[in-house]
């Protein structure tokens, strides 16, 4: 009798487990790459929701899909051999982008509209996308032309982003691969408590965008973005108010800028550099600001470097970077700036601010000599307390002597991209409008002669430079100071 009862209990448990897994093929999905399968997928999701949630399972196959609406307590499990293929625009398979409610738009359309995505969720909780399958955004657009009603260059029904999550809680994206992710491969906006782990992205615009979020971690990801940013934190006006992006950690990730598709096929072909390539960035949308952000144990290859940009009246503070290596760096290694673009309500008139930023243990080889490390604040609001510790940078060199007296462009209302400002007056470090700059154990080297100073300090107050190892050409100052005071050099 005891054995019979045990057998019955095991059978009931097995039935319960089976009931919690919803195979999309059981709901009509073909997985043949020709039939539009998103209606069947959404039916599986709705059935799972009606039963309290569960796993929506994609067995091996190619599932041609338009918008998939992810709901609370649902895990999309993309098995090995599964491909979710984004449908072309002519199939009109994507949801119309939502109305923004008549509120002024202070951010790009990609940060404003979400429902015109391949997989999207809004206001849901306990949502996850996992498994060793792939999302191929072949039918998605990478253009920044989103409008209410999903009008893309005159056509309705175009998909924009691979995964878009807004105002969700307890989010997990793990183990999947995304190829050709559209405007954003992953964008999470206003989300709390989430994990993006072991995700591989090889895409034609941004990789991972985290906007107005808190308590999120990104770990063990490989992000190849030859045409735009790799991992980006933002704090836009997408939620119709300034919301800080805070308590975000990024660790053990690899950022590259190889030609699209060559990261996945293993040929690793360097791409011709455009305006930006790869990189880790805070900004540009920065109405709410950033606080308590860490980046650690990451590598960058054929990529731009680190860009920390606060230009929309927010606050950037408590930023920590450590244990970073870069090779073949485009344009600049480290860029910290504030500006007054002030993309937001005109009645808000406060200054952008930045303080308490520490960057340590960085090794960089073959760095473009367009720009040195850049730390530039506003004349009326300097950046405060920046630490640069244990940094080694090999620059390509070649800077002309007359650049030392160049009037470097003030950030002001300009778009914060060093390429547009041109070469810096220093080849190693250029700082302007800064209070509290601490440089310790930093080594610069050049691959060919550079006739700029190693360091230029312009309107810097309270700087300490210790153990600087930096070559200069004959007759060139190693450290040039302009309108600066309380400078200690040891």
FIMIVEX-195621 format. One record per residue (C-alpha): x, y, z; residue number from 1. Coordinates in steps of 0.001 Angstrom, whole numbers, plus 524288, in hexadecimal, padded with zeros to 5 digits. Example, Ala and Ser with C-alpha at 12.3 -4.5 7.8 and 13.67 -1.06 7.14 Angstrom:
8300C|7EE6C|81E78|1;
83566|7FBDC|81BE4|2;
***
This chain:
80000|80000|80000|1;
80AFE|80965|8038D|2;
81168|806D1|7F64C|3;
80483|80948|7EF56|4;
80288|8163D|7F659|5;
8106D|81A4C|7F30B|6;
80E3E|816CF|7E4C8|7;
801C2|81ED6|7E44A|8;
80873|82A83|7EA8D|9;
8139A|829C0|7E0D1|10;
80A04|82912|7D580|11;
802B8|834EA|7DAB4|12;
80F76|83C5E|7DC4A|13;
81347|838E9|7CE62|14;
80617|83D81|7C959|15;
8079A|84A3A|7D0DD|16;
8151F|84C65|7CB44|17;
8103D|84989|7BD8D|18;
804E6|852E8|7BF94|19;
80E69|85DD1|7C2E4|20;
81596|85C7A|7B5D3|21;
80EB1|86186|7A9B4|22;
814CB|85D00|79CF5|23;
811FD|8670E|79266|24;
8103B|85C35|7886A|25;
80493|8575F|79034|26;
7FE3C|86485|78D79|27;
8006F|8643D|77ED6|28;
80E51|86955|77D10|29;
81505|862C6|7717E|30;
8231D|866BD|77368|31;
82572|865F5|764CA|32;
82A55|873F0|762E1|33;
81F25|876CE|75980|34;
8129D|87648|76171|35;
8101D|881F0|76A52|36;
810FD|87BB5|777C3|37;
80F2E|88761|780DD|38;
8004C|8856D|781E9|39;
802B1|87799|786D0|40;
80D4F|87C42|7901C|41;
8047F|886B9|795CF|42;
7F99D|87CAB|7975A|43;
802F6|873F6|79F03|44;
806A4|87F76|7A7A9|45;
7F87A|8831E|7AA5A|46;
7F534|87509|7ADAD|47;
8009D|87447|7B717|48;
7FC80|88119|7BD7F|49;
7EEA7|87C01|7BF35|50;
7F45D|87070|7C67C|51;
7FCFB|87888|7CF5B|52;
80923|8793A|7C6E0|53;
813AB|86FE6|7C290|54;
81D5F|86D1F|7B7CD|55;
81A6F|86FBE|7A987|56;
82371|86669|7A272|57;
82937|867CE|794DA|58;
82ED5|85AEE|78FE0|59;
838E9|85B12|784FC|60;
83420|861D4|778BF|61;
8330C|86F47|77293|62;
8274A|87707|7774B|63;
823A7|88283|76EAD|64;
81DA5|88C73|777DD|65;
8185A|89A04|77953|66;
815A1|89FAB|786C1|67;
8160D|895FF|7920B|68;
80F65|89B63|79E4C|69;
81678|8969E|7AA5A|70;
80E2E|895FB|7B6B2|71;
81013|8946D|7C554|72;
81517|88783|7CA93|73;
81924|882D4|7BD0C|74;
8263C|87D64|7B8EA|75;
828CC|87CBE|7AA52|76;
831EB|8711C|7A8E7|77;
8394B|87149|79C14|78;
83F2D|863C1|79AD4|79;
84BDF|860F5|793B9|80;
8490E|860EF|7852D|81;
83DC3|86A70|78696|82;
83DCA|8773D|77EEB|83;
8339B|881DB|7808E|84;
83457|888C4|77371|85;
82F23|896A8|7728F|86;
824EA|897DB|767DD|87;
826F1|8A1BC|75CDA|88;
81F91|8AEA8|75D2E|89;
816A1|8AAF7|751D7|90;
81041|8A07C|75A31|91;
80B63|8AB2E|7638B|92;
80D23|8A1A6|76EC3|93;
8114C|8AB52|7794A|94;
808BB|8B267|78302|95;
80697|8C0C7|780EA|96;
80F03|8C92C|7898E|97;
8078B|8CEE9|794E5|98;
80381|8DD1A|79656|99;
80C4D|8E552|79EED|100;
8004B|8EC71|7A3D2|101;
802CA|8F9ED|79E52|102;
80E4E|8FC15|7A777|103;
81A0A|90293|7A0DA|104;
8246D|8F908|79C6A|105;
831E5|8FC63|7A1A6|106;
83873|8EFE5|79D27|107;
83A46|8E823|790B7|108;
82EF0|8E00C|78BBD|109;
835F2|8D38A|78F42|110;
834D1|8D786|79D8C|111;
826AB|8DBE2|79C2A|112;
81F89|8D0BB|79569|113;
82076|8C272|79927|114;
814DE|8BAB2|793F1|115;
81A63|8BA4C|78629|116;
824BB|8B09E|78A92|117;
826FD|8A240|787FD|118;
8258C|89E94|7966E|119;
81FE4|8A896|79FBD|120;
819D9|8A9E1|7AD32|121;
814B0|8B576|7B4D0|122;
81104|8B5C3|7C326|123;
81363|8A72C|7C4FE|124;
81AFA|89FCC|7CF66|125;
82298|89332|7D05C|126;
82598|892D1|7C1D2|127;
830EE|88B9A|7BBC9|128;
836D0|887CA|7AEC3|129;
84068|87C97|7AFE9|130;
84684|87156|7A892|131;
85107|86EF5|79E71|132;
848F3|872EE|792AD|133;
84A3B|87F04|78A2D|134;
84276|88B27|786E6|135;
8453D|88F7B|778F5|136;
84014|89D29|77678|137;
84146|89C52|767B4|138;
83444|8A33D|765A0|139;
836B3|8AE1A|76F8E|140;
83A96|8BBDE|76BFB|141;
84687|8C237|771DF|142;
84206|8CFEF|76E6A|143;
83E74|8D9CF|778C8|144;
8315E|8DD8E|772BD|145;
82789|8D889|77CA5|146;
81ACD|8DFFE|77D81|147;
80DBF|8DDCF|78435|148;
805F4|8D3FD|77C3E|149;
81297|8CD6D|777F7|150;
81526|8D52E|76BAF|151;
8228D|8D1E4|76665|152;
8262A|8D957|75A41|153;
81819|8D94B|755E4|154;
81504|8CAF5|758B0|155;
80CE4|8C5DF|763FA|156;
81075|8B922|76A72|157;
81F37|8B9D7|76B07|158;
825F2|8B36F|77685|159;
83027|8BB49|77D90|160;
836B0|8B47E|7891C|161;
8397D|8A645|78C40|162;
835E3|8A6DF|79ACC|163;
82F4E|8B285|7A15A|164;
82B32|8B234|7AFA3|165;
824D8|8BDDF|7B646|166;
820E6|8BF8C|7C48B|167;
82334|8B13A|7C798|168;
82822|8AAE5|7D403|169;
83046|89EB3|7D61C|170;
835A5|89D65|7C85B|171;
83EED|892DB|7C396|172;
84543|89194|7B632|173;
84F0F|88692|7B5EF|174;
856FD|87E2B|7AC7A|175;
85067|8827D|79FCE|176;
85705|887CB|79392|177;
8521A|893BD|78C39|178;
8561E|8964C|77E26|179;
85217|8A2D2|77720|180;
84A58|8A86C|78277|181;
844CC|8B470|77B91|182;
845C5|8C1CA|781FF|183;
84826|8BB5E|78F40|184;
84AED|8ACFA|7913E|185;
8466D|8AE69|79F69|186;
8405C|8BA68|7A5AC|187;
83B31|8BA95|7B387|188;
834A7|8C712|7B829|189;
82FB0|8CA09|7C5C6|190;
8322B|8BC17|7CA18|191;
83604|8B79D|7D7B1|192;
83D8E|8ABA8|7DC17|193;
842C5|8A4BB|7D036|194;
84DAC|89C59|7CAD0|195;
8535F|89BA1|7BD26|196;
85D1A|89081|7BD49|197;
8650C|888A7|7B377|198;
85E81|88F23|7A7CE|199;
86594|89006|79ABB|200;
86217|89B6D|791DD|201;
8670A|89E32|7840F|202;
85EFC|8A992|77F4E|203;
85DDB|8B531|77625|204;
85A8E|8BFE9|78022|205;
85AA4|8C02F|78F0C|206;
85CAF|8B3C5|796D0|207;
8573A|8B578|7A497|208;
85087|8C21D|7A8E0|209;
84CB6|8C3D3|7B739|210;
84452|8CFF4|7B919|211;
83EAD|8D542|7C5E9|212;
840E3|8C841|7CCC7|213;
84563|8C3D3|7DA1F|214;
84B72|8B785|7DFB9|215;
84F61|8B158|7D2D9|216;
85B70|8A94B|7CFF3|217;
861B3|8A617|7C2EB|218;
86B92|89B21|7C36F|219;
8732F|891D1|7BACB|220;
86DF8|897CF|7AE2F|221;
8749E|898F8|7A0E4|222;
87008|8A4E8|79968|223;
87498|8A7F8|78B95|224;
86FB3|8B516|7867E|225;
87758|8BA2B|77ABA|226;
86DF2|8C56F|77819|227;
869F9|8CA90|78577|228;
86AF4|8C8A6|7942D|229;
86CA5|8BB7D|79AD1|230;
867F9|8BD17|7A8E7|231;
86133|8C9F2|7ABF2|232;
85B12|8CFCC|7B816|233;
85160|8DAD5|7B5FF|234;
847BC|8E2DF|7BDDE|235;
83EAB|8E8B6|7B3CF|236;
8316B|8EF5E|7B505|237;
82A90|8E330|7AFD6|238;
822D0|8E1E8|7BC82|239;
81E7F|8F031|7BB64|240;
826E8|8F415|7C6E4|241;
83561|8F392|7CA50|242;
8389F|8E63B|7CFEF|243;
84644|8E2E8|7D494|244;
84D14|8D6BB|7CF98|245;
85339|8D111|7DBD8|246;
858F6|8C519|7E247|247;
85D61|8BEF6|7D58B|248;
868C3|8B580|7D481|249;
86F7A|8B0F1|7C816|250;
879D7|8A67C|7C96B|251;
8814C|89C00|7C1FE|252;
87CD8|8A0CD|7B4A1|253;
883A0|8A18D|7A765|254;
8812E|8AD06|79E49|255;
88585|8ACE2|79012|256;
883B7|8B44A|78358|257;
885A1|8A9E9|778F6|258;
87E29|8A9C0|76C2D|259;
8700E|8A567|76DED|260;
86EEB|896A2|76E78|261;
87D6B|893F1|76F94|262;
87D04|892D7|77E4C|263;
87326|887D9|77D43|264;
879D8|880BB|7720F|265;
8871E|881F9|778A1|266;
88E40|8894B|76DC3|267;
88F3A|895E6|775F1|268;
890F4|89F9C|76ACB|269;
89398|8AD8C|76F90|270;
8897D|8B73E|76A96|271;
88CB0|8C460|76494|272;
88AC0|8CE34|76F72|273;
87F21|8D746|76E7C|274;
87B82|8E152|778A4|275;
87BC0|8D74B|78397|276;
87E32|8C8DE|78551|277;
87B87|8C03C|7910E|278;
87E7E|8C710|79E1B|279;
87816|8C810|7AB86|280;
8708C|8D4B1|7AD36|281;
86871|8DC90|7B6AC|282;
85FFE|8E591|7AE64|283;
85D0A|8ECFA|7A69A|284;
84F11|8ED61|7ABBF|285;
8519D|8F161|7B9CD|286;
84610|8F8CD|7BF88|287;
845A0|8F0AC|7CBE4|288;
85426|8EDFE|7CD09|289;
85C02|8E25F|7D1EE|290;
85FE6|8DDF1|7DF6E|291;
866C7|8D219|7E52A|292;
86B98|8CC12|7D87B|293;
8767D|8C1FA|7D79B|294;
87DBA|8BC8D|7CBDB|295;
887E2|8B205|7CE51|296;
88FA5|8A6FF|7C83E|297;
88C67|8AA23|7BA0D|298;
893DF|8A9CE|7AD3D|299;
89289|8B2AB|7A154|300;
897D9|8AF63|793D9|301;
896E4|8B7C4|78784|302;
88DCA|8C075|78F59|303;
88C80|8CE41|79441|304;
88F63|8CF80|7A2B8|305;
887B9|8D46D|7AE7F|306;
87E7E|8E009|7AD20|307;
877FA|8E646|7B8ED|308;
86F39|8F155|7B433|309;
865E8|8F96F|7BC8B|310;
86031|90416|7B3DD|311;
851A4|90515|7B726|312;
85190|90B33|7C4C3|313;
852D7|8FEA7|7CC72|314;
85D0D|8FA43|7D652|315;
867CF|8F048|7D3C4|316;
86E23|8EB44|7E041|317;
87422|8DF84|7E6EC|318;
8797C|8D913|7DAA9|319;
883C0|8CE80|7DC35|320;
88B7E|8C7E9|7D14C|321;
895E4|8BD95|7D394|322;
89D86|8B2C7|7CCD2|323;
89BA4|8B67E|7BE9A|324;
8A3BE|8B2F7|7B2AB|325;
8A27E|8B90D|7A519|326;
8A93D|8B691|79830|327;
8A7F6|8BDEC|78B43|328;
8A057|8C934|7912C|329;
898D7|8D27B|7885B|330;
89939|8E13A|78AA5|331;
89B3A|8E1C7|79978|332;
89DB9|8D910|7A543|333;
8963C|8DFF3|7B04D|334;
88CC0|8EB56|7AEF6|335;
88620|8F217|7BA77|336;
87E28|8FE3B|7B7A2|337;
872CF|906CE|7BB91|338;
86B89|90FF4|7B291|339;
85F55|91819|7B147|340;
85810|9121E|7A5E2|341;
84C94|91204|7AF76|342;
843AC|90944|7A7B2|343;
837AA|90A37|7B053|344;
82D3A|9139E|7B538|345;
831B1|92182|7B321|346;
82D2D|925DB|7C095|347;
837E5|91D6E|7C698|348;
84459|92583|7C6DF|349;
84DCD|91EAF|7D014|350;
85BA8|91B02|7CC26|351;
86014|90D4C|7C914|352;
86952|9086A|7D3AB|353;
87354|8FD91|7D530|354;
87B66|8F95B|7E0DF|355;
88214|8EDDF|7E75F|356;
886B6|8E5EF|7DBBC|357;
891A0|8DC04|7DD5A|358;
89869|8D484|7D26B|359;
8A2EE|8CAB8|7D64A|360;
8AAFE|8BF91|7D0D0|361;
8A9C1|8C21F|7C241|362;
8B2B8|8BCC2|7B78F|363;
8B157|8C24A|7A9C3|364;
8B913|8BEEA|79D7E|365;
8B8B9|8C569|79014|366;
8B03D|8D114|79396|367;
8AC35|8DB1D|7896B|368;
8B359|8E7F0|78B8E|369;
8A7CA|8F072|787DF|370;
8A4DE|8F27C|79639|371;
8AB63|8F087|7A33A|372;
8A40B|8ED32|7AF96|373;
89A3A|8F856|7B05B|374;
89445|8FDEE|7BCD5|375;
88C97|90A5B|7B9D3|376;
88243|9112D|7C1EC|377;
87AF3|91DF9|7C076|378;
88139|92B1D|7C3D5|379;
8766D|92DD7|7CDA9|380;
87582|91FC2|7D286|381;
88264|9183B|7D2A2|382;
88356|9098D|7D3AE|383;
88756|9062A|7E189|384;
88FD9|8FB3C|7E6C9|385;
89518|8F270|7DC28|386;
89F08|8E7BD|7DF21|387;
8A780|8E18B|7D486|388;
8AFA2|8D69E|7DA77|389;
8B8D2|8CC72|7D4DE|390;
8B655|8CF05|7C66D|391;
8BEF9|8CB2C|7BAEC|392;
8BC08|8D096|7AD53|393;
8C3B4|8CEC7|7A0B9|394;
8BFF3|8D951|796E3|395;
8C2DF|8D963|78858|396;
8C8C0|8E708|78953|397;
8CAD7|8F09D|77E46|398;
8C4F4|8FCE3|7844C|399;
8C9C0|90A0C|77F53|400;
8D0C0|913E4|78812|401;
8C6CF|91ED5|785A9|402;
8BBCD|916BF|78BA0|403;
8C0F8|91A27|7992D|404;
8BB18|927CB|79800|405;
8AEA9|92392|7911C|406;
8A223|92989|7966E|407;
89B22|91CCB|798EC|408;
88C81|91DA3|796D5|409;
8842B|92012|7A2E8|410;
879C7|915BA|7A43B|411;
86E7D|91F3C|7A5FA|412;
862A4|91AFE|79E26|413;
86AA4|912EC|79490|414;
8686D|90464|792EB|415;
8724C|8FE0D|79C22|416;
87AC7|8F64B|792E4|417;
889A4|8F899|792A8|418;
88A7D|8F5EE|7841E|419;
88317|9028E|7817F|420;
88C3B|90A9B|78A22|421;
8987E|90599|78388|422;
8A5DC|90323|7894B|423;
8A893|90680|7976F|424;
8B3A8|90FA2|79BA8|425;
8B9F5|9048A|7A36D|426;
8BCFF|8F6F1|79E98|427;
8BB34|8F02B|7ABD2|428;
8B1AE|8F7AF|7B485|429;
8A9E9|9041D|7B22E|430;
8A22B|909AE|7BDAD|431;
89A4D|91650|7BE00|432;
890CF|91C08|7C7F6|433;
893EA|911DB|7D24E|434;
8950E|912BB|7E112|435;
89C15|9077A|7E78F|436;
8A3B7|8FF7A|7DD9B|437;
8ABFB|8F465|7E2F1|438;
8B565|8ED8A|7D9AB|439;
8BDBC|8E2A0|7DF31|440;
8C6BF|8D8A4|7D8DF|441;
8C355|8DBB3|7CABE|442;
8CBD3|8D834|7BF17|443;
8CA58|8DD8C|7B152|444;
8D261|8D90D|7A5B7|445;
8D221|8DC46|79735|446;
8D48A|8D3F5|78B34|447;
8DA02|8DF9D|783AE|448;
8DE15|8ED47|787DF|449;
8D355|8F61B|78D16|450;
8D64E|90485|78EFC|451;
8CB3F|9078B|79862|452;
8CD06|9082C|7A721|453;
8C9D7|8FBA3|7AE37|454;
8C057|902C6|7B73C|455;
8B91E|90FB1|7B5E6|456;
8B1B3|91538|7C194|457;
8A8D5|920B0|7BE24|458;
8A0EF|9270E|7C905|459;
8A3E2|91BE1|7D246|460;
8A3DE|91E1F|7E0E0|461;
8A98A|914B5|7EAB2|462;
8B0A4|90A81|7E289|463;
8BAA4|90084|7E706|464;
8C31A|8F927|7DD49|465;
8CB9D|8EE4D|7E2AE|466;
8D442|8E488|7DBAA|467;
8D15E|8E92B|7CDDF|468;
8D9CD|8E286|7C39B|469;
8D7E1|8E96C|7B690|470;
8E1AF|8ECB2|7ABDF|471;
8E1F7|8F9F7|7A537|472;
8E9AE|8FF2F|799CD|473;
8F48F|9090D|79B74|474;
8EF87|9167A|79F1F|475;
8E1EF|91185|7A2BC|476;
8DC97|912D7|7B080|477;
8D8D3|90614|7B6D3|478;
8CDF8|90C8C|7BEBF|479;
8C852|9196C|7B9EC|480;
8BF77|9214F|7C2ED|481;
8B670|92C62|7BED6|482;
8AE80|9346C|7C886|483;
8B047|929A7|7D28F|484;
8B416|929C0|7E0E8|485;
8B767|920D8|7EC3B|486;
8BE37|91736|7E346|487;
8C737|90D6B|7E9FC|488;
8D07F|9057D|7E1B3|489;
8D829|8FAA3|7E854|490;
***
